[in-house]
Amino acid sequence: MTAYLQRYNVGRRLGVAFGILILLSSLLVATGLITMANARQQFDFIVLDRMAKIQIGNGMLDANSSILIALGTYAMATSDELNNEALSTIKAQRQRYNELRAKLDTLPSSEEGRKIRAEMDARRAISGKINDQVMALAAQNDNTPAQALLSEKARPATIAWQDKIRELVTRQEGQSQQAYADAVASMNRGKLLIISGGIAVVVISSLLAWLITRSLTQPLARATKAAEAIANGQLDNNVESDAKDETGRLLRAMRGMQTQLQSLLTAQSDMAKRHDDGQVSFRIDATAFPGDYGRMAKDTNTLVASHLAVQTNLARIMGRYAIGDLSESMDRLPGEKAVLTQTMDEVKANLSAMNHEIKQLAQSAANGDFTARGDADRFQYDFHVMVDSLNQLMATADGNLQSLSSLLQSIAAGDLTARMSGEFKGVFAQMRDDANATAAQLAEIVGRIQHSAISINSAASEIAAGNQDLSQRTEQQAANLEETAASMEELTSTVRQNAEHARQANQLAIGAASVASQGGEIVSKVVGTMSGIEASSKKIADIISVIDGISFQTNILALNAAVEAARAGEQGRGFAVVASEVRTLAQRSTAAAKEIKSLIDDSVERVAEGSTLVHTAGSTMAEIVASVQRVTDIMGEISAASQEQSAGIEQVNTTVTQMDETTQQNAALVEEATAAARSMEEQAVQLTQAVSVFKISDDSTRTPRSTTPVAAKLSVIAGRTVAAAKSPVRQAAAPKRAVAAGASHDASDWQEF
């Protein structure tokens, strides 16, 4: 179907489709108008004819009813005012009836309707005559006959008249309902027809729209897809079409465009391949392409030739620069090509500047000036790195040579702590290691000498100070030994007396310990007895509790027996008496058990308190026994210590005598040690002065030390020692004077000795 539609132009297809839709819509509208006209006719007939007749009939019924009521009022014995009002009502309602009847005749009627109207008029004539007779009798005040005539003839005649009117109204109502049903049926048929026609129009419209849309969208989608693919550079699209409409012609036109583009692209690819193969003179044949395609090929040839010319010139100039010939410059190119000219000018300028910097640095290094530096900020990237590397080379050489020179200057000035520090590489690292090793060896040698001189000097000073201190101690020791001998005699006597007293106290403590131990055993037995009494009391309390429970259960059983005896009547009277007695005895037993339990509980509490006190007394007695035992042990230790002290005092007396002899010998040794110390200190001072010119550490100084204070000190010590050595017997013979001279010393002298 799509291929059939594509045989015709889009305008003809749309015209036919819209013509069919307009025709169907017109038929649908005409059908709706006819249906609505029929319904309108039916409703007009109901409203203008049927409803009018129903309204007239109801009015006639209402007029008849009013006449009948007024006639009854007039036939009754009433006042003139009411009679006149009734007559006015009768006249007015008769006039109203006549008007409605005349209006009814103006409306069309069927044969059956006309018969009903004739019957209705006949009955009206009969009722009117009877009503006139009633009114005549009432006018003559013959109310009773009038009422009788009203009841017997006038009322039935009026009712028969109204029945005929109701028949007319009922017939009109039935015809109105039928007409309404016909109108509704007609509208339903029209509605169904409109809906069916609308659905048919929608289906046909949808079908036509789908067919026409498909006949347009499929080729247009192909054309759009092909155009998008061509725009994306894809030129192998299937755009074949046999359609004779506008979309077919569009696809065939796109096929021709795609073919031309493929040919042009093939020609450009062929030219690119030939240029890659080295045939740069090859060009596209512009005459093989029509119109603007030929112009595109010609412009491509021109563009390629222009770029080849510029590249050839660039290659030639770069070749000159590569061999160091910077005399030639790039041609001035126009427009955006001026970037190439500017770039080549910058290359030439940078190469010239680099050449200048290298020459300058090489000349400075040859002249021994390593402080010269190149201007690296003038260059970028690798040129900047090259100049910066040359500056780093000059700085490294300059820094290494400066460090070596500083080290040699420090060693010449006597500073052996100087070292070459920092990062050194290659031969500079070897120079640093050798120079630092030389300085370290020198510092180690001089340091050993200084250390030995300082050690000797320190040892000599310590020996001199020791000799002086030894002399002072020797004098003091001689005085203290005499005083110690006298004190030891008194101490020996006191210690012996203390040892005897300690022995006696030890015997007494042993007796007290035995008595306390016996008391502790008795208290322990009392504690055990009280514990047994407390346990027995608790058991008695438990037994009383059991008896109390048994009494309570017996009371309950007696109560139950009394209840059962009461149920048994006369036969259980004797059993009831026995149960009552048993209950009485159970209650007495319960009361007695409670009293005994109270007494036992009180006894248990008192026994518990006594047990607690006995336990406390037992603990106290145990502590007393332990304390007495500890006292006994301490007294034994004191007695043993007193015996040991007595033996120790005897040994101390012997030792004091030996110390006195040793003190006399020490005095002779002091003089010899003093002379040796003086000689050693003089040699150490001379050695220190010889090596003080060198500095081997950061905190060392090179100031020569003076020997005058040390020599003077040694002279004083030596003189004092010689004097002491010459009179050892006199010092030993006069201890009282030595003690008096050393009275200023505190008790620490004795502790140190």
C-alpha positions, 0 to 999 in steps of 0.5 A: 500500500505504501508503494502504491501511495508513493506513485502519487505526489504528496499534495494529491495524497493529502487532498484525497485523504482530506476530501474523504474526511470532509465527506464523512464529517458532512454525513455525520453532521447531517445525520445529527441535524436530522436526528435533532430535528425529529426530536425537536418536533416530538418535544414541540408536539408534547409541549405545545399540544399534549401539555396544553390539553393537559393543562386545559383539562386540569383547569376545567376540573378545577373550575368544576370543583370550585362550582360544586363547592360554591353550589353547596355553600349557596344551597346551605342556610347561610348569610347573604354575604356568603350567598353572594360570594358563592354566586360570584364564584359560580359565575366566575368559574363557569366563565373560566370553564367556557374560556378553557373549553373554547381554547381546547377547541382551537387545538387539533384533535383526533376522532376519538378526541372529538368524541370525548369532547362531545360526551363531555359537553353533553354531560356538562349540559345535564349538570348545568341544568341540575345546578340551575335548579339547585340555585333556583331553590336556594334563591327561594330559600328552599334550602332543604330541597336544594340540598337534596337535589344537590346531593341526589342529582347535581353532585353525581352529574358533576362527578360524571362530567369530571370523569369525562374531563379526567378521561381526556386528561389521562388520554393526553398524558398517555399520548405525551408519555408515548411521544416522549418515549418516541423522542427518546428512542429517536435521540438514541438512534441518532446518538448511536448513529453519530457515535458509529459515524464518529468511530468510523470517521476516526478509524478511517482518518487514523488509517489514512493518516497512518498510511500517508504518514508512513509513506512520508516518514519512511523515505524521510527517515532514510533521507534524514539518516543518510544526511546525518551519516554524510554530515558525520563523514559516512558516505556508504549509505543506501539511498536507492528509491523507486518512488515517484513522489517528492521523497523519492526524488530527494533520496535520488538527489542525495545519492548523487551528492553522496557519489560526488563526495565519494569521488572527491574524497577518493581523489583527496585520499589518492593525493595524500597517498601519493604525497606520502609516497614522495610524489608531492607534485601530484594534484587532483583533476578539478575538471572531473568534478562539476560545479562547486565540487570542481572548485573545492578540488582546485582550492585543495590543490592550491592549499597543498601547494602553498603549504608545501612551499612554506615547509620546503623553505622551513626545512632549508633554513632549519638545515642551515641552523643545524650546521651552525649557520645562523646568518639566514633568516626566515621569509616574512609570511602574511596573516596567521603564517606570520607565526612560522616567521616569528617562531624561526626568529625566536629559534635563531635568537635563542641559539645565538643567545645560547652560543653567547652564554656558553662562550662567556662561561667557558672563557671565565672558567679558563681564567679561573673565575668560577663565580661567573653565571649565565642568565637562565631567565632569558630562556625556557624549557631545555634552553633554560635547563642547559644554562641552569646546568652550566651555572650549576657546574660553575657553582659546584666547582666554585663551592668545592674549591672554596671549601677546600681553601677554607679547610687549608686556611683553618688548619694553617691557623691551628683549627683542626676541627674544620671539615669539608661538608656538603654534597660532593661528587667525583673528584671533588668527593675524593678531594673532600675525603682526603682533606677531611682524613688529613685534618682528622689524623692531625686532630687525633694526634694533637688530641691524644697529646692534649688529653695525656697532658690534661690527664697527667696534670689532673692526676698530679693535682688530685695526688697533691690534694689527696696528700693534703687531705691525708695529712689533715686526717692523720692529725685528727685520727691521732686525737680521736683514737685516744678519745675512742680508747677511753670511751670504749672502756666505759662502753664495755662496762655498760654493755656487760650490764645490759647483757645481764639485764637482758638475760633476766628479762628474757627468763621473765618473758618466757614465764609470762608467755607460758601463762598466757598460752594456758589462758588462751587454751582455756578461753578456746575451750569456753568459746567451743562450749558457748558455740555448742550451747548456741547450736542447741538453743537454735535446735530447740527453737526449731523443734518448738516451731515444729510443735507450733505447726502441729498444733495449728494443723490439729486445730484445723483438723478439729475445726473440720471435724466439728464442721463434719459433725454438724453436717451429720446431725444427731449422730455426730453430736458426740464426735462434735464434743470430742472435736471441740475438746481437741480444738481447745487442747490444740489452741492451748498447745499453740499458745504454750508453744508460742510462749516457749518459743518466745522464751527460747528465742530470748535465750538464743539471743542471750546465748548468742550475745554471750558467744559473741563476747566469749569469741571477742575475749578469745580473740583478745587472749590470742592477741595477748598470747601472740604479743607476749610471744613476740616480747619473749622473742624480742628479749631473746634477740636483745640478750643475744645482741648484748653478748655480741656487742660485748665481744665486738667491743673487745675487738674494737679496742684491739683495732684502735691500738693497731690504727694508732701504729698505722697513723705513724707510718702514714706520716712518712709516706706523705712527704714522698708523695708530695715531692713526686706530685710536684715533679709530675705537675711541672712536666704536665704544664710544659706539655700542655703549653706545647699543644695548646696552640692547636684547636681540636674541638669547638669548646677547646682553647689555646691559652697557656696555663699558669703554673704558679698557683699549683706550684705554690699549693704543692709547696705549702702541702709539702712543708706541712707534710714534712713538719708532720713527719718530723714530730710523729711522737710528739703528736701521739703523746699529746692527744689532748691538744690535737683534740682541742685543735680539731674541735671545730670539726663536726661528727662527720669526721668520725663517720668518714673515718 
